[in-house]
Amino acid sequence: MNVNRTTIFRLRQRLHETNTVSNRPRSGRPRCTTQRQDRNLVRNHMNNRFLSASASSRHTRERNNQRISANTVRRRLSCSGIRARRPYIGPILTQRHRHQRTLWAQEHAA
């Protein structure tokens, strides 16, 4: 299993004592959002990719009557594997530009 023997020993001991191997609650500051709220944040950002963290925190404040910061939203999304996205701002291509690009690509692909 490529795991240290003491790790297995501790897991067996925890299973024997608590009938589960999941992590126990730890000391520290309690989280300001529940797991359900975290899932809702992730779902909202998956549906609207360009929603900002500050807009999401305002939306959560309106919905749950609970204040969370934009940094909290960023951390929750980061833990879920969602990174910040910004829309591409570049030159606007006209129909003529697109046509010329296509012709150039076809000419140089052969």
N, C-alpha and C positions, 0 to 999 in steps of 0.2 A: 504494500500500500504506500510505500515511500513516505511514511510518517514516523516521527519519533515515538519511541515506546512510552515515554511519559505522557504524551498527548493521548494515546490510546488508554492508558491507565486512568487519566483524569476524566476522560469521557465515560469510561465504564463506571467510575466512582460517581459521577454526576447522574448517570442513568439510574444507578442503584438508589441514590438518595432522593431524587426528585421525579423519577419515572419519565424524564425527558432529557434530551441533550441540548436543547435550545439555550441560548444565552440568558443569564439571570439579569434582572434589572440592576443597573449600576447607579452610583451616586453621580451627581452633576445636575446641571440646569435642565429642567424638563423641556421637551420640545414644544414649540408654540403651535404646531400643526399636527393633526392626527394623520395616520396612514391613509385614511380615506381622503382627506383634503390633499395630501400629496399626490394620490392617484388622480384626483380631479385636476390638479395643476398640470400634470403630465398630459392628461387627455385633452385639456384645453389647448395646450401648446402643440400637440400633434395635429389637432384640427385646424389651428391657425398658426402656421409656422413663423409668421413675422410679428407675433404679439410680443411686445416688450415686457420685461420683468416688472417695470414700474406700473404698466397698465394692468398686468396680471395681479399685482398686489392690491391695486385699487379695486379691481373686480372682486377679489376675495374679501376685501374689507366690506364691500357692499353686500355681498352674498352671505357671509357668515357672521357679520357684525363683529369681526375680530381683526385687529391690525397686525399685519405682517409686513416686513420690510421687503424691498426689492431684492436685497442681498439674500434674504431667506429664500425667495423664489429661485434665484440663481443657483443657490446651493442645492435645493431640492431637485431642480432640473439636471444639474450636474451629476448628482448621485444616480439619476435615472439614465444617464448617458446622453442627454440632450445638450447640444452645444449651441451657442448663440449663432444666429443666422442673420445676415443683412442682405436685402435685395441688391442685385447687381445694378449699378448705375453706370451706364456706358452710353456710347453714341447710339442714337436712334437711327436705324437703317431704313431707308426708303425702299420701295419696290425695285427701283433702278439699281440701288446698291446691292440688294440681295441677288438680283439677276446677274450683275457683273461678278459677284463673288462666286456664284454657282458656275458661271462660264470659266472663270479662272481656275477653280478647283477641278473641273472636268478636263481642262486643257493640260493641267500639270499632273493629273493622276495617271494619265496614260503613258 
